[in-house]
Amino acid sequence: MWAAGGGYGSGATPLTSVSSDRTGGFKLGYSCSAASPVIYITALGGTAGTGEYNLQIGLMAVAGPCGSLSSSPSITINELTTVAAEWALAPFIDPVAFEGGYWCDGGIVDIFPVRPVLDIEEPCDLALAINGFYPPRFAGEDASGWEQRRGSILYVASQVRTCQQIELARTNLSRLRRQTDVVMIEPVAYDKVRGAGFYRQFLTTQEWADFMRAGRADARRALAAAAHTRRTAERATRRAAAAG
């Protein structure tokens, strides 16, 4: 268990540690300081049900401000809480020097990477593109009159935060479309994750399961439609060849 630092560049303070039981359950004792720092938990190592110890396991969960926690909070830590915590904290994590370069979360630089598909892997017949938390088709937003809106800073912050990412995403999407057929799905309504809604998704992940189900359903429909279109084109080609 850790208490997050109170300012830029300040390190986290370890509070306590414990080993989980055979079911993954654990109990931690803690007390809050007057500053009520944000509390987060990390879990390292374990067997993950395989019977063999795995040093590579690393999980994380943000519990919230210490003063807001109950006396006996129930905290879940798993792959989902790890992704949510890492995504929310990514802009505040310094790049790590490694083998002559600097490594950081690619999601804060390139939200729609196509180089692995176009430059590394073998050419594909169809690419399924997914836009989850950004404007439809990675289009720009008109923020005119933002200063007159309620919650104006949060409203315009969405565009300020994402403008460079979206510009690169549009460039990458155009490059992908020049090389292969692209089917794009956008299973999350942008109004739900726009502005303050984006940050709300990392305070609670209760809607994430619905997002995942919507993504699966949209992907199945899109791929089925693409397969039907391709079969129709192939039949038309065969008929044309037979007639000729």
N, C-alpha and C positions, 0 to 999 in steps of 0.2 A: 504494500500500500504506500502511495506517494502523495505528497502535497505539492501541487504545482507552484512554481516560483511566482513572485508577485510583480515582476517587471521584466522588460526585455533583457535577455541574456542571463537572467537569474536561474540557477539550477533548481531541480525538484529536490524536496527533502524526503528521505525515506522515513516512514512512520513505523511500520512493523512488517513482519513477514511470518508465514506459516506454511506448512505443507498440507495439501488437500488430502482427503481420505480416498478410499478406493472408488467411490462414486463421483469424485470430482468436487464434492462439497467442502467448504472451509468456513472457519469462523475467525474473525479478526477483532481485536480490541483496539480502540482508538479514542482520542479526545481532541476536540477542536480548539484551535487558538482563536484569539479575538479577531484575527483577520479573516477567518472563515475561508481558507484557500480552497480551490477546486481540488477534489480528491480523485485520483485514478488508481487503478489496480493493474498489475501485470502478472502474468503467469508464465513461467518458463519451465521447459522440460516436461517429462511425464511419459506415460506409456501409451496414452490414447487408445487403450483397449487392445493393443497388439501384444502386450506382454514383454515388449522390448523397449527399453528406455530410449527416448528420442530427444537429444539435446537441441534439435532445431526448432522445436515447438516454442512459439512465442505468441501470447495472446494479451489483449488489453481491453479495458472497459473504463469509461469515465463515469464516476458515481455522481458527480455534481458538487456544488459548494458544500463544504463540510457542515455549515450551520443549517443547511436545509435537509440534511439526512436525519432519519428517525433514529431512535436509540438502537434499533435492531433492523437495519435495512437489509433487504434481500437484493443482492447484486448478481446478475448473470454475466459471465465472461465467456465468450466463444468467438467463432470466426466472424459472425455478423457484428458484434460489438467492437471487434478489432478493426474491421474495415471502417466502421462509422467513426471511431476515435481517430484513426490515422488520417482519414479524409478531412475531418474537421481541423486537425492540428497541422496538416501538411504545410500551409502557408507560413507557419511559424517555426518550422524545423530547418535548421541550417543544412546546406548540402554537405555530404560526407566526402572527404578526399579519399580516392581509391585508385591505385595504379595510374597515377598521373592525370586523373580527371576528377570531376566533381559529380556526385550522384545525388539526385533528389527524386521526389515523387513525380513521375511523368504526367500525372493528372493535373498538376498545376502549371505545366508547360505546354503539353500537346495532348488535348482531350480527345483527338480523333486521329491517332497515328495510322498511317497507311504504308509506311516504309516496310514493315515486316511482310505485308501482303504483296507489295509490288516489287521490292528490291531483294528480298531474301527467299521467300517461298516460291514454289512453282506457280505459274499463272492459274487463276481460278476461273470457273465459268460464271459464277455469280457471287457477289459479296452482299451479305446481310449487314447493313449498317444500323446502329442503334444510337439514338439521341435521347438521353434520359432526362437531364436537368437543364437543358439549354433551350433557347428560343427555337421554334419550329424551323427546320431546314437551315439552322444556324444563321438565320437572318438577323440583321441589326434591329435595334429597337429605337423608336422615336421617344426621347425623353423630354421633349419640349414641355415647358411649364412645370417641370419637376419641383421647383421651389414653392409652388403653390399647393402642392399635394400634402395630404396628411402623411406623416412619417416620410417626409421628402428625402431625407438622407438615405434611409433604407431603400426607398424606391429607386433612386438613381444609383445606389451602390451596386446593384445587380449589373448594370451596364458597365460601370467603371471596372468592376471586378473581372468581367468576362470579355471585354472588348478585344483584347489581344488574342485570347484563346479562340474566340469565335472566328476572327479573321483567318487564323491559321487553319481552323477546322474547315472553313469554306474552301480555302485553297486546296487542302488535302482531299476534300470530297470531290472537287472538280477533277483533280488528278486521277482519283480512283475511277470516276465515271468515264474518263478518257480511255482507260485500260480494260474495263470489264463492265458487265451489267451490274447495276446496284439496286438493291431493294432496301429502302430506308423505313424504319419503324420508329415511332415516338410514343411509347406506351404511357408516359407520365404527362398529365395535363400541365402545361407550363404555368398556368395561373396558380397551381398548387405549390410550385417551387420557385416562384419569382420573388425577388426582393427578400424580405424577411422570411418568406416561406422556405427558402433554401436553407437558412440556418436552423429553422425549426426542425428540419428533418434530421438534424444531428443532436438535437436535444431529446428526441424520442424517435425510435425506429419502428413504431407500431404500424406505420403504413407501408413499410418496406416489403412485407410479404405480399400485399396487394399489388405493389409495383412489379414484383417478380412474376406474379401470376398473369398480370396484364401483358408483360413483355413476352412471356411464353405463348400466350394466346395470339398476340399480334404476329409473332414470328411464324407460328404455324400457319396462320392465314396468309401471310405474305409469301411464304415459301410455296404453299399450295397453289396460290395464284400464279406465281412465277413458273412453276412446273407445268401448269395448264397452258399458259401462254407459249412455253417452249414446245410442248407436244403439238399444239395447234400449228405452230410455224413449221415444225418438222413434217406434219401431214401435208401441209400446203406445198412444201418443197417437193415431197415425194410425188404428189399429184401432178405438179408442174413438170417434173422430170418424166413421168409416165406419158403425159400428154405430148411432150416434145419428141 
